């Protein structure tokens, strides 16, 4: 079993670490060792002995609640040299001609067994393979079932630690967290030539907890000799250093607003400063401008992936120190694992929050068992808004652009309020649509509809533009959220089945009451209709499919015109006599007497169901098709 690395392999002979973004700076891999017997002890460095990060240190750095230790035969002091992905399809080291002298392909690695559950029959074999390859630990998914007895017994006989990942953690984010933890643990204590000259700089960085961005900003300010802000790629402030003296007006505005002012962002964009910052691998200088002090900025990168930026501003009207550029370059390297960890934990927290909300919306989670972090108040009323791409539009195909639009709408919704004391909207995305939970004031029923219209108006300014926004009925407390969500899903279906579905539209269930009721009737009739497959309407539609006739289309137009031959003929662009002939043929061939009201009702229901089937329609929403979880072209692929 050879682990598949999360980044491309370097040229032959290039020393690298499998988990490091700056692999060229690290020493070559350890020399080959002989194959261990299963369960043989791994060497654990002593307290004063130099060595790679340990399993315990890495677990501490990634934070609690991410991984659970099932068994660690040699304790948490086991060295971890990197992180890699387990791939059962790769050739194993056992296939080497001389297995006894073959290098251990996973020596000291923490392997992520993506897609392997501890309850699966294959799990023990994966653990054995990881142990034979010398892995320090292997991570498997833990779902609703505990590890099998076979896996537990296997874990007792091997030297590789067994860890589990809970269902709320994404493999991609876990990989980023572990890479950050290993990188940080390996980096701490190593001298950086550009920080070694700064007294206390290395010691200060050693004492910054991974992901503690405010503490990092303060240490970097001492290192650089200026006021520091740490920003993400959208110019939002993640952290800032203490300012002993008065900050310049721009720094004050940035800190108070928690982001760089829009007018300043526009200036930096138009001047080309941002383009230079995001494309450069070095520090970029911005001279003093009137009342604004000079600034140095540098992008924080992992390879070509930009994590954010560091900004150093001169203080007290004095220019930045001569060594500030070199210090900021070193600071950018030191900030890498912190920003990786911050980004991964932010995404992880958002994912868990989203999953908790979806559990309540779908009814999978009982209202009494909901996550308190959602902040839902049973004394309040809430309405669920559902946002979806109109069928057949570019948004329904281009998932990237569509999810970018949903992110914009979620940010806007979080800032909108239905009343002065209402909390922010909660949002969750799944299956290519977004659900928003909005406090609904029974005394102001139009406030929620106003939010829906604002979202639709905003969507028109952001490609791909058109959206359907459905407003579910207001319900009391968390217990009513599933019903409100079902109401919003029903309204979305009505909007999607209208004659001009590609246009933006906003509606509540009261606005589409008749159409919504009809859809619900058809949902209940459809199973019975499928069983009665030999009725007159069934035979007519089968004849159309076999012979290319258009009796179904003709009858639909006639019923839609309430039996007015002239109107129906005009809609079909045929002569009225032609229409009358076709109606007689329908009666003669299929026994469908259109003078009978019951026959007309049956025909109308059958034709509507046939049209739904042809369009791929049916009950939609969370967990159902189309438009539900996993059935949209825009659905996000999330490995489990």
N, C-alpha and C positions, 0 to 999 in steps of 0.2 A: 504494500500500500504506500504510494507516494503522495504526500499531501499536495493539493493544488493550491498554489499561492494566490493571494488576492490581488497581486499586481503582476505585470508581465515579467518574464524571466530576463535578466540582463545578459549581455554577450558572454560567451564562454570565457571562464577565467576571471570574471569580474567578481571581487568579493562583495557580498551583500548580506544583509539580514532580511529574512522574509517579511518582517513586519515594519521595517523602517522606511520612512519617506526619503531619507538621505543615505541610501545604502552604500554609496561609494566611500563614506567616511568611516565605515566600520571594518573591522578585521575580517579575514577570511573565515569560513566555517571551521569548526573543530575537525581534527583529523579523524579518519575512520576508526571505529571501535568494533570490537567483536560483538556478534549478536548475543543479546542477553537471553537467559532463560525466562519464561513468563514468571513475573513476580520478583525478579531480581532487584536488589536495592539500587536506587539512583544515588549518585553522590550529592550530598547536601553541604554547601560551603559553611564553614564555621563562622562565628561572629566577626572575626577580624579578617577573614579570608575574602579577597576580591572575587566577584563572580557575577553572573547575570541576575536579573530580578527574580524574586521568589514568587511562588504561587500565592502565598498569603498576602504579600505586598500588593500584587496585582489585584487580588480580590478586594482588598481594602480601598484601592484607588478607584475602582469602577463603582463602588458604592453598594450599599445593602439592597436587597430585594431584586438584584439582577440575576445572580447565580446562586445555586445551593450546592453545597458539598455533600454528595452521597457517601463517598469514601475516599480518603486520601491516605494510602498505605504508608507513605513515608513522611506524613505530616505536611504542613503548609510551607515548610522551608524548602521544598523541591524547587530547583532552579527552572526558570522559564526563559527560553531564548528567543521566543517569537510566537506568532499566531499564524495559523494556516487553516485551510479548508480541507476536510477529509473527503476524498473522492474514491469510492470503492471500485470505480472502473479503471483506475490507474494501475500500471504494473506494480507488483510488490517487490520489495528488496529480496524476498525469498526466491524470486525467479532468477537471481544472479547466478552465474556459473559456480562461484565460490561463495556460498552464502555465509560461511564462517568468517570471512574477512570483509564482507560487504559493509559499507557505511550505513548507519541507521538513518533512513531518510527523514524521520520525524524526531530525531534526538532533541529532547528538551523543548519540543513545541507544544503549544496548547492548541489542540485540534477541535475545530467546530464541525460536528457531524450533522450538517444541514439536512433536515428532513428525516432524521432518525429519531424515533420516539422510544423512551425507555420501556414502553409496554410492548414493543414489537419483538417478534421472534428473532429478528436479525441483530438486535442490539448487542447480545453477548459476543457475536462474531466480530462486530465493529470494535468493541473494547479489546478483544484479544489481538486483533490486527494492529490497533494503535499501540498496544503494549509491546508486541514483537518489534514494532518500528521504533521503539524508544521514546514514545511521546510522554511528556510530563503529565498531561491531563487530556481528557476528551470531554466535550460538552455535547449533551443530547437534549432533545426537547422533552419536556414533561407536560403531558396533557392532563386529562381528567383521571387517568389511571396511573397507579404507582408502578415502580419498576417491577419486572417479572422476577420470580424466584431464581430463574436461570441467570439473569443479569446480576442479581445480588450475589449469588454464589461465585460467579465469574470474577466480580470485583474483589472478592476476598483473596483470590489467587493470583492477582496481577500486581505489577508495580505502578501502573498508570492510574492516576486519580480519576474518579468519575464525578462529573459535575452536571447539573441540570439547569436548563433555561426555562423559565416560566412562560405561560402562554401569552403574557402581555408584552413580551420583549421581542423585537424584530431582529432577525439574524444580521441584517445589514448594520443596524445600530449597535448590536452587540460586538460585531467585528470592529467597528470604529472605536468603541469604548475600550476593548481589550488592547487594540493597537496603541491607543493613547496611554493606557496604563503601563504597558510594557516599555514604550518609548520613554515615558516620564521616569519610571523607576530606574531605567538604564541610564538616563541622562543625569539625574540628580547625583551629585558627588563628582562628576567629571568636570574638569576645568575647561572653560571656554577661553581661548587666547584673548578674545576681545572683552571679557569680563574680569579676567584675572587681575588686571591692573586697577579695577575699581574695588576699594576696600569694602568688604562685607557683602558684595553683590552676590557671590555664589552662595554664601551662607543665608542670605535673605531669600533667594529663590528656593533653597532647600526646605525652608519652613513654610512655603506657600502650599496649602492643600490643593490638590489637583482640582481644577474647576472653580476655585475661589478667585474670581476675576477682580473684585475690588482690592483684595490683598495683593494680587499680582500687579495691578495698576500702581499701587503705592510703592512696591519694590522697584518696578521699572522706572518710576519717577526719580527715585534716588539714583538709579543706575544711569539714567540719561541726563539728569539735571534739569528737568523741565516738567510741566504739568502734562499728564498722560490721560488720553481717553482711548478706550478700546471700543471699536465699532464693528458692526457686522457689515455685510456687503450691501445693505440697503441704507447705510448711514444712520442706523439706530445705535444708540449708546448702550453698550453692554456693561461698562464699568468706567469709572474715572478716579483719578488720584486725588488725595487731599490737596487743597490749595491754601498754603499758609498766608499768602497775601491776596489782594484782590485780583480775580481773574479778569481777563479782557472781556468786553461785551459779548463777543461771539461765543466764547467758552461758557459764559453764563446762560446765554440763550440755548445752547446745545444741551447743557446739563438739565436746565429746567424743563425743556421740552422733550428730553430723553431721545432726541434725534437732532441731526443737523438741520437747521431751518431750510425750508424748501427753496427760498431765494438763493441761499448759499450753495445748495446742491446744484441748482441751475447754473450758477456762476462756474462752479468747478467742472461741470459737464461741458459747458460751452467753451471754456478755455482750453479743454483738452487735458486738464489735470487728472481727472479720473481715468482717462484712457492710459495716461502715462503710469499712474499708480497701479492699475490692475494688470498691466502688461510688463512692468518692470520687476526685476528681482532685487532691486537695490532701493535705497532710501531716496525719496523725492522731496525736493525743497520748495516751499511756498514762501516768498519774501513777505516781510511786513507790509501791510496795506492800510495806511491811515491809522485808525485806532486799533486795528487788529494786528497782534504780534505775529512774528514769523513762525512758521510751522514746518516740522519735518513729519513725513508720513511714510509708512512702509506696509506693504501687503504681507499678511501672515499666510504662508502657503504650506501645503503638503504636495510636492510635485507641482502639477498644474492646477490643483484644486485650491482655490482661494477661500480661506476661512473667515477672513475679516481684515481689519487694518489697525495699526497703532499710530496715534497722532501725538506728537510732542510739541507743546507750545511754550515759547519763551515766557518767563515770568518777571515781574517787577521792571518791565521795560528793558531788561538786559538781553543781549543775544544769547542763543544757546551756546553751550560750551563747545570747545574745539573738537572734543572726542564724542560729541553727541551722535554723529552719524554712525560711527562704529558701534557705539553702545546700543543704538536703536536696531541695528542689524542683528546684534546678539539677542536683544529683547524679542525680536520677531521669532527667532529660533526657539527661545525659551517659552514663548507663548503658544507654540503649535499644539502640544498635548493638552494644554488648558482649553483652547478653543475647540479642539476635537471633542474633548469630554463635555464641554458646555453644550455644543451643538447636538451631540448624541443624546445627552440627558434631556435637553429641551425637546427633542423629537420624541424620545421615549415617554416623557411625561405627557406630551400632547397626545400621543397614541393611546396611552392608558386612559386619559381623560375622555378621548373620543370613543374608545371601546366601552367605557363605563356608561356614557350617554347612549350609545347604540343599544346596550343591554336593556336600558329602561324603555327606549323607544320601541323596541321589538317585543317587549314583554318577557325577554329571557331572564331579566333581573327583576325580582319582586320589588315594588316601590320601597318596602321597608328595608330591603337589603342594599339599596343604592349607595354609591360612593358619596360620603358627606362632602367631599371636595367639589361636587357638582353645584352645591349651594342651592338646591331646589327647596322651596318653602311650600309645605302642604297647605298653608293658609292662602296662598296666591293662586290665581288662574294663569294658565300658560296656553299659548297657541304654537303649533309647529308649522313652520314655513318650509316648503320643499322646493328646491331649485333644480331644474333639469334642462338639458339641451333639447331644443325642438328636434323632432325626428327628421332625418334627411339633411340636416345642416352640417356645415363644416365642423361645428363644435362636437357633433355626435361622433365624428371620425378622428379628429385631431385631439387625442387625449391630453397632450402636453399643454396646448393652448387653453383647453377647457378647464383643466385643473388650476392653471394660473388665474383664470377668471374667477373660479370659485374661491381661491385664496384671497383675492381682492375683495370679493363680496363678504367673506367671513370677517375680514378686518373692519370693513365698514359697518357690518351688523353689530360688532362688538362695541362700537362707539354710539350706536343709536339707542334711544330709550323711548318706551311707550308712555312713561310718566316720570316725574322728577325723582321719585323714590324707587324706581324699578332698577333691577340689576341688569348687567349686560347680557346680550344674547349668547347662548351656548351653541356651538356648531359641531357637526360631525359629517364627514364625507365618506360615502361608500357607494359602490356600484355606479360611479359616474354621476351621482347626484349629491346634493348637500342638503342637510336638515338643520334648521335653526330653531331653537327653542326660545321663544320671546315671551316675557311677562305680558299678560293681557289684562287690562283694566276693564272690568265689566261695565264701568261707567263711561268708558271711552272706547267703544267697539271699533271705531274707524282708525284708531292709532296703529294697530297691527297692519291693516291694509295700506296705510301710508308708508310704513317701513317696506312693505313688499314693492310698492311702486317706486320708492327710492332705489331699491336694489336693481329693479329692472332698468331704471334710468341710468344708473351707473354702468350696468352691463353694456349698454349701447355705446359707451365710450371706450370699452376695452375689447379688443378682438378676442373671440370671434363675434361678440356682440349680442345676438338674440338669445333670450332665455325665456323659459316658462317658470313663473313663480306661483305656487299654489299655497293658499292660506287655509290651514286646518281649523276646525272648530275649537274655540277656547274651552278648556277643560280645567277642573280643579285639581291642583297639586300634581305631584309626580305620578299618582295613580292614573291620571287622565292622559298622560303623554302618549301612550300607545294608541289610544282612540283618536287623538288629535293627529298623530302621524298617519294613521290609516285614512283619515279624512283628507289630508293633504295629498296622499298618494292617489286617491280616487279623483281628486280635482286635476292632478297632472294627467291622468289618463284621458279625462274629458278634453283637455287642451290639446293633447297629442292626436286625438281622433277627429278634431274639427277639420273643416275643409281647407283651412290655411294654417296648418300646424307649424310652418316655419317661421311665422311672425312671433315677435315677443308678445307675451300675454300675462296678465295677472288676474287671478280669480280666487274667490272663496267658494265654499260648498253651496252657500245660499245663492251665489251668482249662477251656478250651473246645476241647480237642484234637479231639474227634469232629466238632463243628460246623465247626471250621476246616478239617479235612481234607475234609469234604463240600463246602465252598465252593470249595476248590481243584479238586476233581474236576469240579464243575459249570462252573467257569471254562474248563476244558479241553474239556469236552463241548459247551459251548454253540455254538461255531462249526460243529461237525459237525451238531448238532441243527437249526441254521438252514438248512443245505443240504438236509437230508432233510425237506423241507416237505410231504410227502404221506403221512406215516405215520398210523396210526389215532388217535394222541393229537392230532396236528395237525388231523385232520378233526373230531374231537370238539370241540376248542376253537373251531374255525372255526364249527361249528354253533351253539355257545353264543352266539358273538358275533353271528351273523346272526339267530337265532330267539329269543334271550332265554332259552334253556334253562339249566339248572344242572347239566349232567352232570359238568363238571369239579369243581365244589364237592362234589357227591355222591361222586365217586370219591376225592377227597382225604380226605374224612372216613372213608370205608371203609378206605383204606390206613392212615391214622393210627390206626385202631382195630384194626389187625392182622386185618382180616376179620371182626371181631365185629359182626354186623348190629345187635344191640340197642344196643351202645355208640355206633355210628355214627349210628343213627336218633335216639338221644337228643341227640347233638351237633347234628343237623340239625333237631331238633324235628319229626320226621315219624314216621308209623307204620312199624314194621319192614317191613310188606308193601309200603308205598310205596317204601321203599329197595330191596327185592328187585326190584320192577318196574323201577325205574330202572337197576339193574345189568344186568337182562336186555336192556333197550333199548340200553344201551351195547354189549353184545355183538352184538346184532342189527344195529344201525345202523353200527357202526364196526369190527366184527370183532375186538374186544378181549376175549380170553378170560382172565378173571381167575383161572381155575384154573391158568393157566400162570405159574410164577414169573418167567420172563423177561418176560412181558407186564406183570406187576405192577411189576417193576423199571423197565421202559421207561416205564410210566405215571407212576411216582413221579418219575423224573427229568424227564419232560416237564412235569408239573404244577409242580414246583419252579421250573423255568426260566420257565414262563409266569407264575408269581407274581412272580418277580424282575423280569421285563419289565414287568408291570403296575405294580409299585412304583417303576419307574425305576432298579432296582438294577443291580449289576455290580461288577466289580473297582474298588476305591476306593483312594485314597491319593494320594501325590505324583504329579502328572502324569497321573492317570487319572480317570475319571468313574464315579459321582458322588463328591463329597467331596474331590476332588483339586483341584489348582491351577486356579482360575478357575471352579469349578463349584458353589461354595457360595453361598447367599444372603448369607452374612456375609462374603464375600471382600472384602478391602480393595481399592479402586480405586487403582492406583498408575500414574500416567502414565509412559510410557517415551519 
